[in-house]
Amino acid sequence: PGADAPAVEDVSFEVRPGEFVVLTGPSGGGKTTVLNALIGFVRPCQGAILADGRPLDAASLAAWRRRIAYVGQNPGMVSGTVGDNVRLGFPDATAAQLRDALDRAGAPELALDHPVGDDGQGLSAGERRRVATGRALLRITLGHAVLLLLDEPTAGLDADAEATLLRGL
């Protein structure tokens, strides 16, 4: 497509509480763009994004984002431990809550005290995604987010880790 062509066309879906929706397609097909639009990072050129039946606009964006837990393809990490990285945003989370979130994210083998360097050093790409997914799950349980958006959550995972993550979700 040319520079003026839409990145994504003719996308329409509805997500209800408890549903698990998967966007599939080839690399470069617009899946990340759709997630970015749902978060409000990009705005549709035509059509609308509705949240609870109302158009998502500048006035409602901050409230909408508080309801989202998001894990991107390259989640950020801080220097510290795995537990520190799961706890981001929830400093009072208990070790049991961190362990539960990490287990549900498919990383029962990762110790909460495992060291993490700048930009996730000490963790594989798949482990970083699972730590960030644990963080997002904590945002749902403690922060009351209602929508979990995951961008390629199983990339870098072996079949067993992928199955564990999907069961936890």
C-alpha positions in Angstrom: 0.0 0.0 0.0 1.0 3.6 -0.6 1.9 6.1 2.2 -1.8 7.3 2.3 -3.3 3.8 2.4 -4.9 2.8 5.8 -2.7 0.5 7.9 -5.8 -1.7 8.7 -9.2 -1.9 7.0 -12.5 -3.4 7.7 -11.9 -4.5 11.3 -14.9 -5.0 13.4 -15.3 -7.2 16.6 -16.9 -7.1 20.0 -15.4 -8.4 23.2 -17.6 -9.3 26.1 -16.5 -10.0 29.7 -14.8 -13.4 30.0 -14.1 -13.7 26.3 -10.8 -14.6 24.8 -10.3 -13.1 21.4 -7.3 -13.7 19.2 -6.3 -11.6 16.3 -4.4 -13.6 13.7 -2.7 -12.7 10.4 0.6 -12.4 8.7 3.4 -10.3 10.1 2.8 -6.7 9.2 -1.0 -7.3 8.8 -2.0 -4.7 11.4 -2.5 -6.7 14.6 -0.3 -4.3 16.7 -2.0 -1.3 15.0 -5.4 -2.6 16.1 -4.1 -2.9 19.7 -2.6 0.5 19.5 -5.9 1.9 18.4 -7.7 0.1 21.3 -5.3 1.8 23.8 -5.7 5.1 22.1 -2.1 5.5 20.8 -3.5 5.9 17.3 -6.9 7.1 16.1 -8.9 5.5 13.4 -9.2 7.6 10.2 -12.7 6.3 9.8 -15.1 4.4 11.9 -15.0 4.4 15.7 -13.9 2.4 18.7 -16.7 1.9 21.2 -16.2 1.2 24.9 -19.3 0.2 26.7 -21.3 1.4 23.6 -19.8 4.9 23.6 -17.2 6.2 21.2 -13.7 6.3 22.6 -12.6 10.0 22.4 -10.1 12.4 24.0 -12.4 13.1 26.9 -12.8 9.4 27.8 -9.3 8.2 27.0 -7.7 8.5 30.4 -10.6 6.6 32.1 -10.5 3.9 29.4 -6.7 3.4 29.8 -7.2 2.8 33.5 -9.3 -0.2 32.6 -6.7 -1.8 30.4 -3.8 -4.1 31.2 -1.4 -4.2 28.3 1.7 -6.2 27.4 3.6 -5.1 24.3 6.0 -7.1 22.2 9.0 -5.6 24.0 7.9 -4.9 27.5 10.0 -2.6 29.6 11.9 -3.9 32.7 13.6 -2.1 35.5 16.8 -3.1 37.2 16.0 -5.1 40.3 14.3 -8.5 40.6 11.6 -10.4 38.9 9.3 -9.5 41.8 10.2 -5.8 41.5 9.1 -6.0 37.8 5.8 -7.8 38.5 5.1 -5.3 41.3 5.5 -2.2 39.2 2.4 0.0 39.8 1.4 -2.0 42.9 4.2 -1.4 45.5 2.1 -3.0 48.3 1.5 -6.3 46.5 2.4 -9.2 48.6 4.8 -11.9 47.7 1.8 -14.3 47.4 0.1 -12.0 45.0 3.2 -11.7 42.9 3.8 -15.4 42.9 0.2 -16.1 41.8 0.3 -13.5 39.0 3.6 -15.0 37.8 2.3 -18.5 37.9 -0.8 -17.6 36.0 1.5 -15.9 33.4 3.1 -19.2 32.8 6.3 -18.6 34.7 6.1 -20.9 37.8 9.9 -21.6 37.4 10.9 -17.9 37.8 12.0 -17.0 41.3 10.7 -13.6 42.6 14.2 -12.8 43.7 15.8 -13.6 40.4 18.0 -10.6 39.4 17.0 -8.4 36.4 19.4 -5.9 34.9 18.8 -2.8 32.9 16.3 -3.5 30.1 15.6 -7.0 31.2 19.2 -8.4 31.2 19.2 -11.8 32.8 15.8 -12.8 31.3 15.1 -14.3 27.9 12.6 -12.5 25.6 10.0 -15.1 26.6 10.6 -14.6 30.3 10.3 -10.8 29.9 6.9 -11.3 28.3 5.8 -13.6 31.0 7.0 -11.2 33.8 5.1 -8.4 32.0 2.1 -10.6 31.7 2.3 -11.3 35.4 2.4 -7.5 35.9 -0.7 -7.1 33.7 -2.6 -9.8 35.6 -1.8 -8.0 38.8 -3.2 -4.9 37.3 -6.4 -6.8 36.7 -6.6 -8.3 40.2 -5.4 -5.3 42.2 -6.0 -2.4 39.8 -9.4 -3.6 38.6 -8.5 -3.4 34.9 -11.2 -5.2 32.8 -9.4 -5.7 29.5 -6.1 -7.6 29.0 -4.3 -6.8 25.7 -1.4 -9.0 24.8 0.8 -8.4 21.7 2.4 -11.7 20.7 2.3 -13.1 24.2 3.6 -16.6 23.2 6.5 -15.4 21.0 9.8 -16.9 22.3 8.0 -19.6 24.3 8.4 -23.3 23.9 5.2 -25.4 23.6 5.1 -26.3 27.3 5.5 -22.6 28.4 2.9 -21.5 25.8 0.4 -24.1 27.1 1.0 -23.0 30.7 0.5 -19.3 29.8 -2.7 -20.0 27.9 -4.1 -22.1 30.7 -3.3 -19.3 33.2 -5.1 -16.7 31.0 
